[in-house]
Amino acid sequence: MLNNNDSLITGEMLNKYYELNKKKKEIDMEMTTLKDAFQAYFNNLVGCNHKGEITISGFKLQRQIRKTEKYHEVDTVRRLEELQLHDLIQVVKKPDDSKIKSAFNLGLLSPEQLEGCIVTSFSPAISVKPLIPR
């Protein structure tokens, strides 16, 4: 760990990060508002779930529609079972976190029994806030 004397972090860097992050949030909000306006325009022009394209002032605005399909798990499994097509159904075995925690709490299972089974991951996050509100 670095102490303050060895640090390459400056107050100027923190201020710049803070200000840029503020601008980023403002830009994201403004872009969301514009995207919503574009979607509403295309909904009125060509209808929902239809692609569209317009050219204005040297810019081309396009809306593309991506379609994804998934099988409704419960209904599809039920139907496949009715059709006796069990080979088309996946059986997925995975630990139930909440039941394992309950078993720990009830003393039915000890942490030592699952030693080496827990995967821990970390994801760093940066936050810069002024000490004096702006």
Summary of the structure (lengths in Angstrom):
residues: 134
radius of gyration: 26.8
end to end distance: 29.9
largest distance: 72.1
contacts: 184
relative contact order: 0.07
helix: 47%
strand: 7%
